[in-house]
Amino acid sequence: MGLTFEIQDKDIMGRCGKLRVNGRTLHTPALLPVVNPNKLTIPVSDLAAMHVEGIITNAYILIRSSFRDRAIGEGVHNLLSYDGIIMTDSGSYQLSLYGDIALSNEETILFQQRIGSDILVPLDIPTSPAADRPQAEQELGITLDRIREGRDLVGSGQLAAPVQGGLFPDLREQAARAISSLGFTYAPIGAVVPLMEGYRYRDLVSVVMAAKMGLSPSCCVHLFGAGHPAMFALAVAMGCDIFDSAAYALYAEDGRYLTVHGSYRLQELTTLPCPCAVCRAYTPAELVQSDMRTALLARHNLAVTLAEMDRIRHAVREGTLWELVDERCRSHPRLLAGYRAFLEHGEMLEHSDRVSKRRFFYRGAESGRRSEVVRYRAMQKRFHLSDTVLIMMDGKKRGGCSDVLLFRPPFGAYPPELGETFPIGSTELPDWDTNLVREGLRGVRELIAAHPQTRFTLSCSSHWAGLVREMLPGCEVLDDDC
């Protein structure tokens, strides 16, 4: 049975959906915890009890371990005593660390099929972010050849098709288009762990958005190695559906405590700011001294990660993903840089985002670049205006104009008839300040440019008259205090 992906809700480019394969279902966005059978920080049975619907393990490790014969004889689900979706990575991570791993693409794919893996991965080449273009092109060519070889061996139904291409957006898009043309439903974006480890979120946004441009909208997108909850909201907003990570366990081994805002050394904490069972049962000092410290800390780290996935799914369904992205990306300056880079793709975001939502919360300058604002301003060219238009900012109505528009930053001017519709009527604003009004006047400037045959007059208080004249030099300004 092949893999299917059903999209149920959307917000920005994020989706809530159902991934089905071999009679098993995974609700997305979702995290696949990495499970190493040689080193189980949390028993797999406990993962199922935590409502984990899918895990990922490593085919290379299984082939090279004492579990190989059992995996072949019993199948990977029986080996791990887990009935959810199991994805097996090919060993490309080990390839990036050690070079040649003496394992062919055909061997690893057929082994994954033989042990009953639900999602198989070919032996792609994870191109380093430091690679130059010739190297990235060469390695992308090898990866695409191996994807095609995998399709010929086992078909495309359960085979993942990794998107490579290094730091070159055009190569990422080229790879994605090739994968879509081959009919794949599941596409991991690979070789991005070094970017996340180096807090290079602008580069991460660049390669993910390039891949999304080339992939079919119906394709399930997996961001390989993304495991810190602080960046999940941004990644989901870019259209990533599946994540995998061993961070919950690796951080625990290092005594690090995960939160949605960052991580802390356990020794630095005087309280545990989390409602999970571990944090309610222990103090930081007790955890530090416990013989079970690593296992307990791993449970907390995973609980925080899974809870963030639940929170993101709720935001997508509610239409408030923008607010969550904004909140999470202010936890670190590099994340904020990634958020701003994401906003540079305004036209692409506007095309994907839903038309109507519950609300629009203005949270600062970045909110003025959101898809709702981009869409509204593009819609202004469809306004039917007379020869003369008065825009009332916060001033008094004046005679002599055929049409009257009102003003709502950060959107700009609007007909009174739109006052109860989204986004104008659903916008929550703080008290107006210069930056907010300036953003709204940019919208007015676009309105004026879209209607060159109309004469515009803007009525405002003296407090804003100087800014209006600066932003709209060709517009007549009526200062109500004069």
N, C-alpha and C positions, 0 to 999 in steps of 0.2 A: 504494500500500500504506500502511495506517495505522500509527500508532505504537502499540507495545505495551510494557508494563512488567511484568516478572515478578519477584516478590519471592522470594528464595531463603533468606535468613537474616535474623533479627531480634535486636536487643538494645536494651533501653530502647525508644525510638521509632525507633531507627536501623535501616536495612535495607541488605542487600547484594542487588543485583538485576541484571537485564539489561534494558536499554532497546534495543528493536529498531525500526528504521525504514528503509524502502527497502533491505532486505537487509543492513543494517549493524548492528553490535552495539556497545553501550557498557556496560561493567561499572561498576555504581555501588556506593558513592559515587564520584564522578568530578569532575575539574576539566576545564573547557573553557578552554584558554588563549585569550585574545583575540588575534586576528591582524588587524593593520591592513596591507592590501596595499601601502599607501604607505610603510610603515615596518616592515620585517621585522627585528626584533632577532635572532631565531633563524630560519633557513630552515625553511619548513614541512616539507620532507623530513626535517630533523633531528628535528622533533617526532614524526613517525611512527616514526623510529628509537628514540625514547625511549618508545615504546609508548603514545603519546597516541592515544586512540581517538576523540576528538571535539574540535572547535575551535568557536569562535564568531567571526564577523566582523560588520561593520556594514553593513546594506543602505543606509543613508543615505550613508555614505562611498562605497560602490560607485556609487550613483546619481550622486553629485556629482563623481566622479573620472574620470580618463582610462580607467579599467578598465571603465566601464559597458558599452560595446559588446562588449568581449571577454567579459564576464560573461554577456551575453545570448546571444552567438553560440556560445560554447564551454561555458557552464555554469560554476558556481562551483567545482565539483570540479576541472575541467580548468584553470581559471584559477589556482587555488592549488596545483595538482599534489598533491592530497590526496584519498585514497579513503575516509577515515573519515567519521563523522557531522559534518556542518557545520550549525550553527545560525546564523541571521542575525537580529541585533537590528534593530529597526525604525527607530531614530533617536530614541527617547524620551529617551535620555540627552542628546542634543544639544538636544532640546526643553526639558529642564530647565535647560540652561545658557543657551540663546540665545532662548528663547521660540518664536515662530512660525518654523518651518523651511520653510514654503512647500511642504509635502509632505502629501498627503492620506493617510488611512488606507487607502483602496482602492488608491492608487498603490503604496504601499510593500508591501502584501500581495501584489498581483499581480506586482510586480517580483521579490519573493522566490520566488514560485512559478515564474516564468519562468526564473530562473537555476538552478533545480533545488536550492534549499535543502532540507535534510532536515527542519528544524524552523523554522517561520515564526512571527514575532511581530507582532501588530497594534501600531498606534501608540497605546499606552496613555499615560495622563497620570500621570507620577510625582509624586505629591503630596508636597510638602516637609513634613518633620517640624514646621516652624513654622506650618503651615497651621491655621486654625481649623476648627471642625466644618462650617460651611456650605460653605467652600471644598472640604474633603475630600469631602463628600457630592456636591457638584456635579461634581468631577473624577472621582469613582468612577462616577457615572452616565454620564459621557462614555466612560470606559474600558469599561464593560459594554456600552454601545451599539456601540462599535467592535469588541468581541469578537464580538458577535452578527452584526455586518456581515461580519466576517471569516469566520465560520462559514457565512454564506449565500454568500460568494464562493468559498471553497475547501474547505468542510467542516471538521470538527473533528479529522480524522485526524492531520494534521501541524501543526496550529495550536496554539501555546502560548496560554494564557489567564492573563495576569498578574493577581495579587491586589494590589489597591491599597486605600487607605483611611486613609492617614496614620498618625498615632499613636493612632487610635481602635480599640481591639480589637473592639468590636461591628461596626464597619464592615468590618474585615478579615474577620471571621467571616461577615458578610452577603455580602461579595464572594465568599468561598470557596464558600459554599453555592450561590450563583447559578451559579458556574462548574461545580460538580459536577452541578447539575441540568441543565446544558446538555450534559453528556456528555463533557467534556474529560478527557484522560488526562495532560496535561502542564501544570503550573501554576507559573510563576515567582512568587516573592514580591518585589515591586518596591519601589523608593524607600527602600532600607535602607542604601545606601552612606553617607549623611551620619551615620547612627547609628554605623556601624563606624568611620568617620573620627574621630568625636567620642568614641569609646570608651564609647558609651551602650549597653552590653550588656544592662542591665535592660530598656530600651525594646525592644531587638532581640528579646529573649526574649518580651516581651509580644505583639508583633505577629506573630511566627512561630507561637507557640502558639495565638493566636486564629485564624490562618489554618488551622492544622492541625485545629482543632476543626470547621471548616466543610468541609474538603476530604474527598473520599472516601479511605479508607485505601489504595485501589489506585492513587491518583494519584501520578505522579512529580513531586516538588517541587524546584524550582530556586531557589536563593537568589541573586538577581542581585547581582553585584559583590563577592562575598565571596572574598577572595584571600589572606588572611594565614593561614598554617598553624596559628598558635596557637589560632584559634577554630574550626577545622574540626570537632574532636571534639565540641564543644558543639553546633554546628549539626547534625551528623549525629544526635546524641542526640535532638534536637528533631524529627527526621524529615525533614531536608533531604537530597536525593539527588544533586543536581547543583550545581556551583559554576562561576562564570566569573570571570576576573580578568585584568587586564593588570599586576597588581602585580609579577610576576616581572620584567617589562621596565621598568616605571616606576621601581621601586626601584633597578634596575641603573643607569638613566640618572642617578639621584641619588647613586650610589655607596653604596647601602645593601645590606647583606648579610643575607639572611633566615635565621632559624633557627626551630625550633618554639616557642621561648620568647620571641621578639621579633626586632627588627632592630637592626643595628649599622652605624655608619659604617665603611667599609672602613679608613679611616685610624686608627680606634681599635683595630684588631685587631693583635695580635702573632703570632697563629697562626690557622689556619683550622680550626675544630672540626667538620669534616665529611669523610666518606669519599668524596665524589663525585670524578670524574676531574679537575675543575678544581682543587679544593682539594688534591688530592694532587700536582698538577703545579706549583703556584705558591705562593709566599709572599705575604702581604698586600702587602708592598712591591713585589713584582714585578707583582702585579695592578694596583696603583695606577698604576704607570708604563707598563703595557702599552697599546699602541694599540688592542688588542682588549678593553679593560677592560669596556666595557658589555656586549658580546656574551658574554664569559666569565662575568661576574657574573650575567647573565640565565640562563645555563645552570645555574649553581649554584642560583639562586633557584627555578627551575622544578624542578630535581632534588629539592630539599628538599620542595617542595610536593607533588610526585607521590609521594615516599616516605612522606609523612604520610598520603596517601590510602590507600596500601598498608597502612600500619600500622593505620589505622582499620578497613579491611575485615577485617583479621586479628582485631582486637578484637571486632568484631561477631560474626564466626563463632565465636570462642572464648568469647564471653559475658563479656568483660572490659572492655566499653566504659566502664562507670562508673569504673573505675580510671584509664583514660586521660583521661577528661574531668576527673576530679579533679586529675590531675597537670598537665594543660595549663592549667587555669583558675587554678592557683596561680602562674602566670607573671606575672600583672598583677592589681592590686587590683580594677580595673573588670571584668575577666573573672570574678574570684571573685564579685563582686556579681551578675553575670549567672548564674553557676552557682547561687547561692543563690536567685535569682528562679526559675530553672528548677525547683528542688526544691519550690517552693511549689505546683507542679501535681502533687502526689503521687498523687491519685486517677487522673488521666489517665495518668500514667506507669505506675502499677501495672496499669492495664487493658491497656496495650500491651506491657509487658515480658514476657519469657519466664518460665515458671514455675520451671524448674530451670537451674542454671548450674554451671560448674566450681568456682567459689569465691566467697567474699565476703571481701574485704580491708577491714578497718576502717582508715580513713585520717584520722579526726578527726570533729568534730561533724557535718559535712555527711553523713557516711556513715549517721548515724542517721535521715536523712530519705529515704534511698534507697527505691526501689520495693519491694525485697525486704522491708524492715522494715515498710513500710506494709501490704504484703500479709499478712505474718505476723501482725501485730497485728489486722488485720481478721478473720483466720481464727480468732482466739482465742474468738470468740463461739460457735464450733461445738464447742468442747471439751465433753465430757460429764464434769462434775465432781460429786462427792458433796457432802454438806452441809458437810464440813470438809476443808480443803486445807492442807497444809504446803508452803511454798516454801523449798527449801534454797538459800541464796545461796552462802556458803562455810562454812556452819556444820555442825553435827551433826544427824543425823536424830533426831527426837523422836517419841514415841508419842502416841496420842490423835487422830490424823488419818487419815481414810479414804484420801485421795489424797496422793501426794507428787509435786511438780514440782521441777525443777531450774532454775537461773538462768543465762542466757547473754546478757550485754549485747551489742549495743544492743537486742536483740529483746525480752527479758523472761523470763518463766517458760515452761518447756516440759515436756511429758511425756517421761519417759526413752525411750519408744519412738521419739521423733523425733530422738534424739541422733545418729543416723547418716544423717539425711536432710538435703537442702538446705532452708533455708540454715543451720540450726543446726550440722550436722555438718561443713559446709564453710567455716566462719568462722575466719579468722586474726585474732587479737587481740593488741595489745600488752599489757603489764602494765596491770592495771586502775588507772584514776585516777578522780577524782571525776566528771569530765564523762562518762566512759564508763559508769560505774555509774548516774549520774543518768539517762542516756538509757535504760538498761535498766529502771530503776524506773518510767519513764513507761509502758513496755510493761506492767509489772505493774499499774499504776494502771488502764490500759485493760481489762486482764483482770478486775480486781475490779469495775469498772463494768459489764462485760458479764455478770457472774454475781452479781446482788444477793442471791440467796438462799443464797449460800455464805459460810461464815466462813473467812477466810484468816489463816494464821499464817506469819510469815517468820522463818526461823532464819538468823542471821548472826553474824559476829564483832563484837566491840565497836568495831572500826575503822570499820565501816559502820553501826552501830546508829543513830547520830544522824542520818545522811543518810536512812536508811530511815524513821525516824519523821517527819522533815520531809516526805518525798515521799509517804508513805502513812499519813496521820494516823488512818485508821480501821482499820488493820491491826495485829493483835497481833504484837509483835516479841520474839523470844527471843534474848537476848544470850548467846552461848555462853561468854563469859568471866565471866558472873555466876553 
